[in-house]
Amino acid sequence: MEGIVVIDKPSGMTSHDVVAQVRKRFNMKRVGHAGTLDPLATGVLVILIGRSTSLFEEFCGMDKAYRATLILGRKTDSADILGKTLSLRAFEGITREDILRAFDRFSGEIDQVPPMVSAVKFKGKKLYELARSGIVVDRPARRVKVHHLQLESYAPPDIRFIMKCSKGTYVRQLAEDIGEFLGCGACISQIQRTQVGPFTIDYAVSLKELNESHIRRWEDQKSHS
């Protein structure tokens, strides 16, 4: 058995939790995911089965799209609502026009410092492993590209937005950087990955629904793309 399964990951599970369930469902050991979603995040998680695990680098290099909500006025140690609050600042003066200026500032090619809760490695260890031990290290900024950043709604302190970006772009870090640009701080409260390469959320199935009929051949998908 080999192919690709697109899972709609629920909140509260790690990507590895999903992989473990797929292994159990299909009684397969050679199963992996192509692009981590943290426990808070939901949405498109591409699962590679059998020889398709060799496609890992190809999928990790694909553009991705998200729908997310950030909260103004709060900065946390993980850049999301589940982290320890580091500061609370006033946000009441922030206008829609301010937000649009911030979105314009963070659109296109930008330099972004990976968050400490990311899987980026530092001297052989993943940053999130260091963060769990209370260690914070300097990280060099990376050049990433935000292809599209659009405000969906603003109901203070919540900003709901959609974005499409290159590989290596961290939505939580973007939210934190926007908060700093606005002078009040911010963190992510909700995030859904809506697309990885050609696979949108419409392709995704829940773990409860998952069966062999949902396994796709990548060669077939590319021929129809």
C-alpha positions in Angstrom: 0.0 0.0 0.0 1.3 3.5 -0.9 -0.1 6.9 -1.6 -1.2 10.2 0.0 -3.9 10.8 2.5 -5.1 14.4 3.3 -6.3 14.6 6.9 -8.3 17.4 8.4 -6.3 17.5 11.7 -8.4 18.3 14.8 -7.2 20.7 17.4 -5.5 19.1 20.4 -3.5 16.5 18.5 0.1 16.6 17.4 1.0 15.7 13.8 2.7 12.6 15.2 -0.5 11.6 16.9 -2.2 11.6 13.5 0.6 9.6 12.0 0.2 7.0 14.8 -3.5 6.6 14.1 -3.0 6.2 10.4 -0.4 3.5 11.0 -2.8 1.7 13.2 -5.7 2.1 10.8 -3.8 0.7 7.8 -1.5 -1.6 9.8 1.5 0.2 8.2 4.8 1.2 9.7 6.1 3.3 6.9 3.9 6.4 7.4 4.9 10.0 7.8 3.6 13.6 7.5 4.7 16.4 5.2 4.7 19.5 7.3 4.0 19.8 11.0 0.9 21.3 12.5 1.1 22.1 16.2 -1.6 20.9 18.6 -3.5 24.2 18.4 -3.7 24.2 14.6 -6.3 22.4 12.5 -6.7 21.6 8.9 -4.7 20.1 6.0 -2.1 17.6 7.1 -0.6 15.6 4.2 0.1 12.0 5.3 2.6 9.9 3.2 2.2 6.1 3.1 4.7 3.5 2.0 7.1 4.5 -0.7 5.3 7.9 -1.0 7.3 8.9 2.1 10.1 9.7 -0.4 8.0 12.7 -1.4 8.6 14.5 1.9 10.9 17.2 0.6 8.6 17.9 -2.4 5.6 18.5 -0.2 7.5 20.5 2.4 8.6 22.8 -0.4 5.1 23.7 -1.5 3.2 26.9 -0.8 0.7 26.8 2.0 -2.5 28.7 2.9 -4.0 29.5 6.3 -7.0 31.1 7.9 -6.2 32.4 11.4 -7.2 34.7 14.2 -4.8 36.8 16.3 -5.6 38.6 19.5 -4.2 42.1 19.9 -2.7 43.3 23.2 -1.3 40.0 24.5 2.2 38.6 24.0 3.0 35.0 25.0 6.2 32.9 25.1 4.8 30.7 22.4 3.1 33.4 20.3 -0.2 31.6 20.7 -3.0 31.7 23.3 -1.8 28.5 25.0 1.5 30.1 26.0 2.5 31.9 29.2 1.5 35.6 29.0 4.6 37.9 28.9 2.8 41.2 28.5 -0.6 42.9 28.2 -0.8 46.2 26.4 -3.6 48.5 25.3 -5.0 47.9 21.9 -8.1 50.1 21.9 -6.6 52.7 19.6 -5.8 50.3 16.8 -7.9 51.0 13.7 -8.7 49.0 10.6 -6.4 51.3 8.6 -3.6 50.5 11.0 -4.1 46.8 10.4 -4.1 47.2 6.7 -0.8 49.1 6.9 0.6 46.3 9.0 -0.6 43.7 6.4 1.0 45.7 3.7 4.3 45.9 5.6 4.4 42.1 6.1 3.3 41.1 2.5 5.8 40.0 -0.1 9.4 39.0 0.7 10.1 39.5 4.4 12.8 38.4 6.9 11.3 36.3 9.7 12.9 34.9 12.8 11.7 31.3 13.5 9.8 31.1 16.8 11.3 29.1 19.7 8.4 26.6 19.5 9.3 25.6 15.9 11.0 22.4 14.7 14.0 24.4 13.3 17.2 22.9 14.5 19.9 24.6 16.5 23.1 22.7 17.0 21.3 19.4 16.4 18.4 20.1 18.7 14.9 21.3 17.7 14.0 24.7 19.0 10.9 23.5 20.7 13.0 21.0 22.6 15.2 23.8 23.9 12.1 25.9 24.7 10.6 23.2 26.8 13.8 23.3 28.9 13.5 27.1 29.3 16.3 27.8 26.9 16.1 30.7 24.4 18.8 31.1 21.7 19.4 33.7 19.1 18.0 32.6 15.7 19.0 34.0 12.4 16.2 35.5 10.3 15.1 33.7 7.2 13.8 35.2 4.0 10.2 34.0 3.3 7.4 35.2 1.1 3.9 36.1 2.0 2.1 35.9 -1.3 -1.3 37.0 0.0 -2.4 38.5 3.3 -6.0 39.6 3.6 -8.0 41.0 6.5 -11.3 39.1 6.8 -12.7 40.9 9.9 -11.7 43.1 12.8 -13.7 42.9 16.0 -11.2 44.2 18.7 -9.2 42.5 20.0 -9.6 39.8 17.3 -8.2 40.1 13.8 -9.3 37.3 11.4 -7.2 36.9 8.3 -6.3 34.6 5.4 -2.8 34.2 3.9 -0.8 32.2 1.4 2.9 31.9 1.9 6.1 30.1 1.0 7.6 27.2 2.9 9.2 28.0 6.2 6.7 30.8 7.0 5.4 30.8 10.6 1.9 32.2 11.0 2.3 32.6 14.8 5.5 34.6 14.3 3.8 36.7 11.6 1.0 37.5 14.2 3.6 38.4 16.8 5.5 40.7 14.4 2.3 42.4 13.4 1.5 43.0 17.0 4.9 44.6 17.6 4.5 46.7 14.5 1.1 48.0 15.9 2.8 48.6 19.2 0.5 46.5 21.3 1.7 42.9 20.9 -0.4 40.0 19.6 -0.7 36.2 19.6 -2.5 33.6 17.7 -5.8 32.2 19.1 -6.9 30.0 16.2 -5.3 28.7 13.0 -6.4 26.4 10.2 -4.2 25.3 7.4 -6.5 25.4 4.3 -4.1 24.3 1.6 -0.8 22.5 0.9 0.2 22.6 -2.7 -2.7 21.4 -4.8 -4.6 20.0 -1.8 -7.2 22.2 -0.3 -9.3 21.6 2.8 -12.0 20.2 0.5 -9.8 17.2 -0.1 -9.3 16.5 3.6 -11.1 13.8 5.6 -11.4 13.3 9.3 -9.6 10.5 11.1 -13.0 9.0 11.9 -14.0 8.9 8.2 -10.6 7.7 7.0 -10.5 4.4 4.9 -8.4 3.0 2.0 -10.6 4.8 -0.6 -9.1 8.1 0.6 -5.5 7.1 -0.4 -4.4 9.0 -3.5 -1.6 8.4 -5.9 0.6 11.5 -6.3 1.2 10.7 -10.0 -2.5 10.7 -10.7 -3.0 13.9 -8.8 -0.2 15.7 -10.7 -1.6 14.6 -14.1 -4.9 16.3 -13.2 -3.3 19.5 -11.8 
